């Protein structure tokens, strides 16, 4: 007979088990009994002591999937710890038994800012993780050259540190739900069917979803500078028409810009190559001029590409970002053969994403975007961002290819729910879409907009439409902040503080909060302000207010689309 203590352990084990788990346990114990000599029963069945699900996210998709995975795991009797990689205590990693992570990839194959501390830590190679069992779900976008690179790096490095991969890395494109569900199932199956002694599994090949994005050919209907004369800014409202459009407010479009024609012509002249010569780039035959104009990234090459160029031409080049034209001028290629080798190491042009500022219910067969011309200086020379400059110059009736980039995290709630929208500058874009959609569908929920920019007279984007929505009661409240119109700079967070009590009452009544625009410092300032408002008007400590906001995020009532 079992002692009372052991009987309680068995009862706890089977109380939450499914039929399939009971069958597996029955077979497992029968196998133990058949062995000679009979092993020590106290150590025959070992339950996991630590299960952690960690997420590294930029837009919130990784977090949402991690929350879904944790909920699914709990239904099978597993009680995981759910944590952001930003808040994860790095000293805990050697103590982990099971560690599952969902991580996205940003920019040049980099991890999200929230996961960078963790990413850098595991790459220091100053420790080992011989007891760790892990698996990685990587999120990315196949339109980018370094698809899911951050997830691949984490997966490889955890294995190098001695971890045991219990389920293969799965790489997800923007339409990630099916592949994520597959990963959930495989991890849980391997977790549940593990035995006390398992030989390390061989490295598995990463899996990726083979999906092609549908590319639309849009015709430019309008290209209007929203800023008035005298503004320091140039913000273009661009309208495109296309057949078969399928998107929702909150989505973005992806655009691959053309390189400047004069730059391409100069590169061809310096290299000595024939513009009509055909070469194979990434298994596709293309003429040189088309390759340089439409496919290859030739402006501000990243340092890793500059290093490859240096190796090809056999010269020492400082670690820097530099354009291909500048490289050819300062460190010329020997001949056309060497230039062809250079072409092979260049990346494809990275798509740029722009929040959609239109509503399918209000703007049938159209998609609108709001584009700020990116201006900056390099060595006292004025420059413009490649894509924003390209888009700002698009003439009416010209054509433009694009694809829809889904953002399932940034969605309107039910029609009867209240929403609070905080969007300075071009952050207004998705909120124009939200308001147009709610107006067209007769939504009954209240709408509160916070908008900010530099000057009321020149920079009040979509002013006429906003005023119309106020007059027709689509907008319940609007608060605007123009930072350069007074001696003291006033931003949206100052307006939030001024109306903090009512803002908190909206939140307590179930309002959903949306933030769109610059990540740093705007979104961080807004978040600190929200915590302060919750603390002041909710009678909470700072930590309790932060936990309150975190719970709103977990419940998808506080979401951000920042860049």
Phi, psi and omega in degrees: 000155178275149172291164179301320182294316181290323178298321179295322177300316180294317180297320178296324182293316187270345186298324182256010184279144175280174179300316181296321179293323178296320179296317180296316178299319180300315179293323182295314181292323177299321178295323178295319182295326182288345181281149173235130354285163180293125180291164178298116186297331184295334182247005185290320180248112183250118180271146180296140180262334180224123173230118182239134172245116184242144182231144174238115191225152175247314183258350181107350182294318179298321180295315180299316179294321179296319177297316178299318180295318179298319179296318179293321179296320181297328179292341178262007178096001178270139181241084187279159169268128180254127185209146172283142177297338177293326183258358183292133178279114187297331179293345181281343188300315179295342181273347185291144172258312176236127184225113181244131184229142176244120187219139179262172179240139181235158169048235182275054179073024186266158174286163173299154179305323182293340183252001187296321180300315178295314182302312180295322182298313184287344179268005179281343176059026181263012183203171179233155180231064187291342183258000186279133170244132191212168168203153185233134170250119184254133177251141179195200182216117185296347177287346182263145185296327182254062184300121175059027184297320181298317178296319177300316181298316180296317180300312181296317186290322178297326176289319179299328180281000176106000179291156180252117179284115182266350174208141186293151172303134171241131181256126185250138172277187183297333174266083197259354192299314182295314181293323177296318178298323177297317179295315177309308184298318183290319179297312182295321179297313180293325179295313184289330185263007180295156176243170186299325180235119181230131174286146182305135180282143178294156180300129181264149178287134177300146177250141176224151181279125181270086179232139175259137178283142176284123181261128179260147173254107184262146175256131183286117179267327182205146175214096192240132173282116184283341181276142180278167178301138181098354180285150174279356186240165175221109184238120186257132170264116184242128179249130179238140173250142179200147179278146174075020180297138180219100179210171177232152174306133185109339177284170175235170169243147177257132183231133173258111185283160171277147171283154179300132184297322181294326177293316179299315180297320179294322179295316179298318180294316182293323183282336181081007182278154178281126185298330183267000178297141180261135176228159178261120177235118181052052174067019178228129180278129184215146174287149185304313184295323178291321179300313182287329183280319192243347189237325187263141174280114184237357182254129178052062180296139178294161185303322182296325178286322177300321179296322177295319177300315180301320180294321181292314183274353176069040180229156176276120179237131180302151177291109184198170170261132183209149178282157181298322180298316179296320179298316181295326179289318186271322182233072188296153175284157182288318184199184182296324180299317179293325178294322177299323178295322176299316180303325185290340182261356179283147178279157168293158175297130180282131177297147174255138181257136177230128179300136179286132182248023179233169180239132178297334179284331183258338184229074186298134179059024176229153171223134183244147175226160181237112192241119175271128177292121182275113180246139178201173181238140174231116182053047179065015177252128182286131181231161174233148177300141185305306187284318182295324177292317178300314182290322183296337182265359183297124178279158176300142179077356175286168184245151184214131176271143178202167174226161179271129176253110183289145174224081185295343181281330187258078187233149174294145175279188176304153186302334182270356182275148176279150176228145175242122184245124181240107187212086175288154176056223180290355172298347177291339190309301182294337181282331169299319177296316180301312184292319178297321180293314181294324177295312183295329184261001177067036180297143185263349180293151179282152182230127181234124182246132168249121180229144178214154175197199185278304186231137179299316187290324188251344192233018179274088185295135178058034185302313183298316180296318180297317178297322177296320179292330175293313183295330181262011176066015172291317175266119179284319180216146173223132173231126184242151180223122179243108196291337185254011182266003179215168182296327176257134181290129181242124181243174183301326182295331177292322177292325178297316179297317181301326181248031187301318183296315180290324177301315179294324179294324175296316181297315179298332180277001174108011181295148174263137183251131178235137177233131178219140178139207184293133179293312185233123007262355192305302187297327179290319177296318179297318181295317178298324179292318178300317179297319179296319179295316179297321179295314185288311187265351176256002178054053181234160172285169180299318179293320178296323178293319178296320178295322178300313180294322177298322178292322174301319179296315179297328179273008179061032175255357174224106184229150183231146170229090189238157185213000000 
